[in-house]
Amino acid sequence: MRGRCRPEAADASDAPGPAREPSRRLALVLAVALVLAIVAALPAAAEAQEQFHVWRSPQFGMSLSHPTTWDVVEEHNDPERGDVLILGNETSALLVGLLHDTRTPRQMALDLIQSQKETTPDLAVVQSEETSAGSVLMFLQYTIHPQSATAMLIDEKALLGTLEAGQSTITLRGMVPDRADVEGEFEQIEGIIGTLSPDR
């Protein structure tokens, strides 16, 4: 019995040379366009990475990202005490303390108020509340450099919490001069705090 002849699909490799030329040119143009697009995107990606710096706390396995508009003003890494970072921009400051500390957040809050009153006697605790996580969130106001040309009323938000109960604590203090865009500055500070997470 004779087998039936089935029509085979035309093979592009069987096409004459001139017919294949346009498709080769198109493929080459597309490849070049793709390479140019990747190269053009590289500086933008590098620039985006350069807009943020990452601070790491190896002791506690945490990291924090901050915009390049915020500089590291001070940094302490002490195996006995813990890690402290102070960031500042042209207006405000943020203190991050990851400490080997057995105090509860409530004890930390009381100690902070007492020590702050020693340096700024006009300290007013505008609001203090305990969060559902057991941290203490406080709103403070006080004057630095009182009775001088550089006197400044400061608004501060302080969050005092526990990293590991009975072993380590966390302190986050954002400080903004009252004459600045207080809301905008605290938004930036809260954005930075929001990046604090376990270091991968």
C-alpha positions as CSV (number, residue, x, y, z in Angstrom):
1,M,0.0,0.0,0.0
2,R,1.4,3.3,-1.0
3,G,1.9,6.0,1.7
4,R,0.1,9.2,1.1
5,C,2.2,12.3,0.4
6,R,1.7,14.9,3.1
7,P,2.5,18.5,2.3
8,E,5.4,19.6,4.5
9,A,5.7,23.1,6.0
10,A,8.1,25.3,4.1
11,D,11.5,25.4,5.8
12,A,12.9,28.9,6.1
13,S,16.3,27.5,5.5
14,D,15.2,26.4,2.0
15,A,14.2,30.0,1.1
16,P,16.5,31.7,-1.3
17,G,19.2,34.0,0.1
18,P,17.6,37.3,-0.9
19,A,14.3,36.4,0.8
20,R,16.0,35.7,4.1
21,E,18.0,39.0,4.1
22,P,15.2,41.3,5.4
23,S,14.4,39.1,8.4
24,R,18.2,39.0,9.3
25,R,18.3,42.7,9.1
26,L,15.2,43.1,11.3
27,A,16.7,40.6,13.9
28,L,20.0,42.6,13.9
29,V,18.2,45.9,14.4
30,L,16.1,44.5,17.3
31,A,19.2,43.1,19.0
32,V,21.0,46.4,18.7
33,A,18.0,48.3,20.0
34,L,17.8,45.9,23.0
35,V,21.5,46.4,23.8
36,L,21.2,50.2,23.6
37,A,18.1,50.1,25.9
38,I,20.0,48.1,28.5
39,V,23.0,50.4,28.3
40,A,20.8,53.5,28.6
41,A,19.1,52.0,31.7
42,L,22.4,51.3,33.5
43,P,23.3,54.8,34.6
44,A,19.7,55.4,35.8
45,A,19.9,52.1,37.9
46,A,23.3,53.1,39.3
47,E,22.0,56.6,40.1
48,A,19.0,55.1,41.9
49,Q,21.3,52.9,44.0
50,E,23.5,55.9,44.8
51,Q,20.5,57.9,46.2
52,F,20.4,55.6,49.2
53,H,23.0,54.3,51.7
54,V,22.6,51.2,53.9
55,W,23.7,51.1,57.5
56,R,24.1,47.7,59.1
57,S,24.2,46.5,62.6
58,P,26.0,43.1,62.6
59,Q,25.5,42.7,66.3
60,F,21.7,42.6,65.9
61,G,21.4,41.5,62.3
62,M,19.5,44.6,61.3
63,S,19.9,47.1,58.4
64,L,18.5,50.5,57.6
65,S,18.4,52.5,54.4
66,H,18.6,56.3,54.3
67,P,18.6,58.9,51.5
68,T,22.0,60.4,50.6
69,T,20.4,63.7,51.7
70,W,20.8,62.4,55.3
71,D,24.4,62.1,56.5
72,V,25.9,59.9,59.2
73,V,26.6,62.4,62.0
74,E,27.8,59.9,64.5
75,E,28.1,56.1,64.8
76,H,29.1,53.9,67.7
77,N,29.5,50.1,67.6
78,D,30.2,48.8,71.0
79,P,30.1,45.0,71.8
80,E,29.2,45.8,75.4
81,R,26.6,48.6,74.9
82,G,25.3,48.0,71.3
83,D,25.0,50.1,68.1
84,V,24.0,53.7,67.9
85,L,23.5,55.7,64.7
86,I,22.7,59.4,64.4
87,L,21.6,60.7,61.0
88,G,21.1,64.3,60.1
89,N,20.0,66.4,57.1
90,E,20.2,70.2,56.9
91,T,17.3,70.5,59.3
92,S,16.5,67.5,61.5
93,A,18.1,64.5,63.2
94,L,17.3,60.8,63.8
95,L,18.9,58.7,66.5
96,V,18.7,54.9,66.2
97,G,19.9,52.9,69.2
98,L,20.1,49.1,69.2
99,L,21.3,48.3,72.7
100,H,22.1,45.4,75.0
101,D,19.7,46.6,77.6
102,T,17.4,44.8,80.1
103,R,15.0,47.7,80.7
104,T,11.4,47.6,79.6
105,P,10.1,50.3,77.2
106,R,8.3,52.0,80.1
107,Q,11.5,52.2,82.1
108,M,13.4,53.5,79.1
109,A,10.7,56.2,78.7
110,L,11.0,57.3,82.3
111,D,14.8,57.4,82.1
112,L,14.7,59.3,78.8
113,I,12.4,62.0,80.3
114,Q,14.6,62.3,83.4
115,S,17.9,62.6,81.4
116,Q,16.3,65.0,78.8
117,K,15.0,67.3,81.6
118,E,18.6,67.7,82.8
119,T,19.7,69.2,79.5
120,T,16.4,70.9,78.6
121,P,14.5,71.9,81.7
122,D,11.5,73.1,79.7
123,L,10.8,69.6,78.5
124,A,7.1,69.0,78.0
125,V,5.7,65.5,77.3
126,V,2.9,66.4,74.9
127,Q,1.7,62.8,74.6
128,S,2.7,59.3,75.7
129,E,1.1,56.0,74.8
130,E,1.8,52.3,74.8
131,T,1.5,50.6,71.5
132,S,-0.1,47.1,71.0
133,A,3.4,45.7,70.7
134,G,4.3,47.0,74.1
135,S,6.5,49.9,72.9
136,V,6.2,53.4,74.2
137,L,5.5,56.2,71.7
138,M,6.1,59.8,73.0
139,F,5.8,63.3,71.7
140,L,8.1,65.7,73.3
141,Q,8.9,69.5,73.0
142,Y,11.8,71.3,74.5
143,T,14.2,74.2,73.7
144,I,17.9,73.7,72.9
145,H,20.3,76.6,73.4
146,P,17.8,78.6,75.4
147,Q,18.3,82.4,75.8
148,S,20.7,82.6,72.9
149,A,20.6,83.6,69.3
150,T,20.5,80.0,68.3
151,A,17.6,79.0,70.6
152,M,15.3,76.5,68.9
153,L,12.1,74.8,69.9
154,I,12.3,71.1,69.1
155,D,9.5,68.7,68.3
156,E,10.5,65.1,69.0
157,K,8.9,61.7,68.4
158,A,10.5,58.9,70.4
159,L,9.7,55.2,70.1
160,L,11.1,53.0,72.8
161,G,10.8,49.2,72.4
162,T,12.2,45.8,72.9
163,L,14.3,43.8,70.5
164,E,14.6,40.8,72.8
165,A,12.8,40.9,76.1
166,G,15.2,41.1,79.0
167,Q,18.2,41.4,76.7
168,S,18.1,44.2,74.2
169,T,16.1,47.3,73.4
170,I,15.5,49.8,70.6
171,T,15.4,53.6,70.7
172,L,14.2,55.7,67.8
173,R,14.2,59.4,68.2
174,G,13.3,61.9,65.5
175,M,14.0,65.5,66.3
176,V,12.7,68.4,64.1
177,P,13.0,72.2,64.8
178,D,9.6,73.8,65.3
179,R,10.3,76.4,62.7
180,A,10.9,73.8,60.0
181,D,8.3,71.9,57.9
182,V,7.6,69.6,60.9
183,E,5.2,67.3,59.1
184,G,7.3,66.9,56.0
185,E,10.5,66.2,58.1
186,F,8.7,63.6,60.2
187,E,7.5,61.9,57.0
188,Q,11.1,61.6,55.9
189,I,12.1,60.3,59.3
190,E,9.3,57.7,59.4
191,G,10.2,56.6,55.9
192,I,13.8,55.9,57.1
193,I,12.6,54.1,60.2
194,G,10.3,52.0,58.0
195,T,13.3,50.5,56.3
196,L,14.8,49.1,59.5
197,S,14.5,45.3,59.0
198,P,16.5,42.1,59.5
199,D,19.6,42.2,57.4
200,R,19.5,39.6,54.6
